[in-house]
Amino acid sequence: MKLLIIGGGAGGPASASRMRRLDENAEIIMFERGEHISYGHCGLPYYIGKVICNRSDLLVSNPQKFKQLYNVDVRVRSLVYNISVDNKQIEFIDLNTGKEYQENYDKIIISTGADPIKPQLPGIDLTGIFTLRNLTDADNINQFINERKPKKAVIIGGGFIGLELAENFVRLGIDVTIVEMLDQVMPTLDREMAEPIHRTLALHGVELALSDPVDGFESRDGHLVVKVKSGKEITCDMVMLCIGVRPNLDLAKSANLEIDKGIKVNEYMQTSNPDIYAIGDGVETKHLVTGESVLVPLAGLAARQARIAVDNICGKNEKYKGTLGTSLVKVFETTVGSVGANEKTLKRLGISYQKSYAQPFSHVNYYPDSAQMIIKLLFSPDNGRIL
């Protein structure tokens, strides 16, 4: 068995280690277009904020360790750009030398993830405008902060990364404005559940510009100017684009795999080509509550899908049941979590529900450090199933 794994984020290394456990004789090659594999994506905002001081703490593994521990050939700075399904061969470029190579395969796992959305707005490529997706991005942001000493940052997007960056910029003494096209931060929550986050942000001096999409950017007098739809202009020293990710589908298209919002897979994580499996941020899976096909870019899901894909490559007949999208984010002293479907989604799909609110304490309040929680529970009126 010769298994090629394309992508070295969460799903790729999980696939490689699982394959080695199940087949000690398999030839396993993992390709990664970037410089690093298997690192702590979720820790990147805290590395920027110097909560995580040692860069090496983010590096869970490296090509040398994977070779030593699992006998996996890891090729970083290698861009796989084509899959020839007729010849069962991939084509890739060594980005260090520019040379092109081919490699044959028996099975492939695509774990190419998703790239940050960078809309084609005026001034989008100006110096000082960043996205954060990998360790190299974090290094570039840190270098900019160390050299330029920015006093104000504008964060475009109020999702997970945007909120975590806001906290860490404040920790560095940088003033922050979050610009969000919706009327709330954390769009996975219902509006009323986002209100406590708005209050927490305000308490820490973070300004919110809600319901005001970005129109473009300018460089003016040594600063960046963020233009929004309302006509307002926000002057700052740096901008973070945190408006979501888009699946990287180029490789799947080269193999003529079935694609909709992402790569379509069956319950065995198998694509429309039986010798090619796909996992991670670029894969459509079924939402366990709504039954919709969804894209949920979470590292934990990628690792779980990796195990299931490899199990099926090795003949174990394991099924991926679906996705709930469980997530947690820390916003200063507040912790926010969600699982399942929100009320907005249930209304949109016409799914019957009832709701309940509770405000219990995290533990008995006579014991120190108890905190009041706010819980919203959605459930089916027919059978009480939690939604």
N, C-alpha and C positions, 0 to 999 in steps of 0.2 A: 504493500500500500504506500503510495506517495501522495501526501496531503500538502497542498499549498494553502497557506492562510494569508489573506491580504488585509493588512491593517494591524497595527500594534498597540491599539488603545486597550480598553477593558476586555473586549470580546476576544481579540486575537490571542493574547497570552493565555487566557482561560481555556481557549480551544487547544492550544499547543500542549499545555500541561495535562489536560484531560486525555488527549490522544496518547500521550506517552504512557500514562497510567494504564490505559486499556490495551495498548499495542506497543511492546518494547522493541519491535522490529521495524515499525513504520519509519519511512523517511519523511521528515517534517521540515518544511521551509516556511518561514514567516517573513513577509515583506512589509516594510513601513516606510512611507515617503518622508517622514520627519526624522529628527535626530534621536528621538527617545522612544522607548517602549515602556509599558506597564508603570505609569507614574500616577501620582495622586491628583487627578483633574480637579476634584472637589476642593483641594487645598490651595489652588492657585490664588484666589482672592486673599487668602490669609498669608500666603507667601509675600504678596505685594504689600500687605499691611504689616509685615514683620511680626505677625503672631507666630508663624513658622519661620524661624530665622535661618535654618540651615537648608540650603537648596537640596542637599543630598537626602534629606528626610523625605522628600517627595518622590524620590526614585526607588520604586519598589523592587525593580530588577533592571537588568541590562543584557545586551546580547551575550556577553561573556558568561554571565551567570546562567542564562538559559541553555547555553551550550554545555556548561559543566553539569547542571542539575538534570536537564531533560534531553540532552543530545539533540537540541533543536537548532537548526541553521537559521539565525536571525540576520536579515539583511536590511539595515536602516539606510535612509537616503536612497531608497529604491522605489521608483514610481511604476507601478503596474498600470499600463494604459490600454491593454487589449487582451481579450480572451478569445482564442480561436477554438470554438467548441468542436468543429469538424476534426481538427488535428489534436484536440485535447492538449493545448499548448497556450501559455501566456507569453506576452511580450512586456518587457520592462526596461526602464532606463536607470542606469547608475547615475544618480544626480551629482556625484562627486567628479565623475570622469566624462559624463555625457555619452558613454557607450551604451548600445542597446544589446539586449540579450533575450533568449527564449528559455523557457523551462516547461517540460512536460508534466502532466498531472494525472492522477487517478480520480481524486476528488478535490474540490476547492471549497473553502469557506470564505465568503466575502464579509469583511468586517470593517468597511471603509468609513463608517460613521457619517457625520454631517459637518458641514462648514458653517461658520457664522454668516448670517445674512448681512450683506453690505449693499444697501439699495443705491441705485444710480442717481444720486442727488448731486446738485452742484457743490463742488468743493469737497466731495467725499474722500479724496485722496490727499488732502492737505496734511502736512506734518503735524503730529499731535493728536490725530484721530486713530483710535486703536480698536481692535477686537481682542477677545481673550478666549482662546480655545486650547492652547497647548503651552508647554513650558517655555518654548522659544518666545511666544507672545508675552508671557510674564516677564521674561528676562528683558525684553525690549521696553516694556512699560516701566520696570524698575530702573533701567538705565535712564529713561527720559525723566523720571521723577528725581533721580539723584543729580542729574546734570542741570535740568531746567528749574527745579524747585517750584513747581506749579502751586498757585495759591487757590485756584478754583477749578473744579472739574464739573462737566456736564455729563450725566449718564443717560443715554437714550435707551429707554426700556426699563420697566419696573418688575421684571421677573426675578428668578433665583439669582443669577449672576449679577444683575444690576443692583439688587439689594445688598448682596454680600460685598460688592465693591464699594457701595456707599458707606457701609459701616467701616470698612478698612481705610478708605480715604479720610474719613473723619478722624480715625485713629492717628493718621499721619499729619493731621492739622490742615487738611485741604477742605475748603468749603465745597459743598455738593448741591447740585440741583438735578433732580430726576425729571426727565421729560418723557411723558407716556401718552400715547394716542388714545388710550382708553380712559375711563373715568375712575380708575383704581389701579393700584399696584397689585401684583400677584394675581394674574388673570385666572389661575386655576381655582381661586376662591370666589365665592359669591360676594357681591359688593359690600354687604353689611359686615362680613367677616374680615374684610380688608381694612375697615375703619380703624381697628386698634393698631394696625401697622402704620397707617397714616399718622396717628397720634404719636407713636413711638419715634418715627422719623422726625416729626416736628420737634419733639422734645430734645433731640440731638442736633437740631439746627439744619436738618436736611430740608431743602425747599422742594416742593412738588409743583410741577406744571402738568396738570392732567387734562385729558381731552384736547390735546394740542399737538398734533403731529409735526414732525420736523419737515421743513421745506428745503433746507440747504445750509451750507457753511461758507464762511468767508474768513480770510486772514486780514486783520486790520490792526495797524499800529502795534505789531508784535504779539497780538492776541488772536484767538479764534472767536468767531461770532456765530452762534447757532441761531438760525432763523426758523421760526415756527409759524404755523398756519394763521394764528391769530394776529400776526404782524409783529409780535414781540421779538426782540433780539436779546440774546443772553450772551454776554461776553465772558470768556473763560480762557484757561491756559491749556486744557486738554479735554478730549471727548472720548468716552467709551461707548462703542456701539454694542448694545446688549439686547437686540431685538429678536433673538431666536436663532435657530439653525435650520439649514436646508440640507436634506439628504444628499450625499455624494453618489450620484447615480450613473456617472459616466461609464464606469467599468461594467455595470449591469447592462447598460444599453449596448455596449460593444459585443456582449454575448447574446443579445436579443432576448433577454429575460423579460418576463411579464412585469410591468411596472404600472403603478397608479400614482398615489401620493409618495409611495416608497416602493421598495422591492417587495413583490408579493411572494409569500411563502405559505406552505401548508403547515399543519400542526406538528410536522417533524422538522420544521425549519428548512425545508427543501424548496428550492425555487422551481420555476417552470422547466428547468433543465435538471434531470435527476442526479447528475454528478456535481451539481453546484448548490451549496447551502449558503444562507445569508443570515446574519445576526446583527443586533445592535441598533444604533440610531437610525439607520437607513431602511429599516424593515417595517412593513405594516403587520400589525398583529391585531387580534380581536380583543376589544374591551370586554371584560367579564361582566360588567353591569349592563352596558348599552348594546353590546353586540356589534358596534361600529368597528370599522377598520381604523386604527389609530397609529400615529407615530409618537412614541414616548422615549425621548433621549435620556435614559438613565443607565449608569454604569452597572448597577445591580442586575437589571434586566438583561443587559448584554452578556454578563457572565453566566446567568442562568440559561439563556438561549444557547450559549457556547457549549455548555455541558450536554444539553439535549441534542444539538446538532451532531456532536462527536459521538454520542451514544448511538445515534441512528446510523451514522457512517459505519460504526462497528457492529451493526446488526442488533441493537438492543430494543428497538421499537418503543422509544419513549416519546410522549406527546407533550407539547407546550400548550397548557390549558388556556392561557390568555393573560391579559395585562390589567392591573388595577391602577398603576401609576402612583404607588405610594411614595410620598416625598416629604422631606423636612427641610426647613431653612431657618437659620438663626438670624434675627435682625436686632442687633444690640442685645438688650436683655430679654427680648421676646423670642419665643420659639413657635414657629408656624408649621403645621402639618396638615396634610390632606390625603385622602384615599377614596377611591371609587369615583362616582359622578357627582358634579355639583348641581345646584338647582337650575342654573342657566341651561345646562346640557339636557336635563330631564324635561324642561319646558320645551326646548327646541325639538326634541324627539317625540314629544307627546306621551312620555312615560308617566303613569300615575304615581303620585308620591304624597307623603305627608312629612312634616318636619317638626323637630323639637329642638329647643335650646336649653342648655344647662350651663351653670357657672360654678362648678365644684372647685374645691381646693386641690392642689397637687398631692397633698397629704394632710393629715390632721393638723389643724392650725395652731394647736398648742405646742407642736414641735417646731423648732426654728426653721426659717426659710421656706415656709409654705407659701404658695402663690396661687392666686385665683386664675382658673382657666375659663375659656369661653369655648363651648362645644356646640356644634350644629350637627344634628343627626337627621339624615334623610332615609325614609324607609317606605316599603310598599304597603299600602293600606289593605291589600288582599291577603298577604301572608306574613307581613312583618319583616320581610327580608331587608337587610340594611343595604342601601344603595350607594 
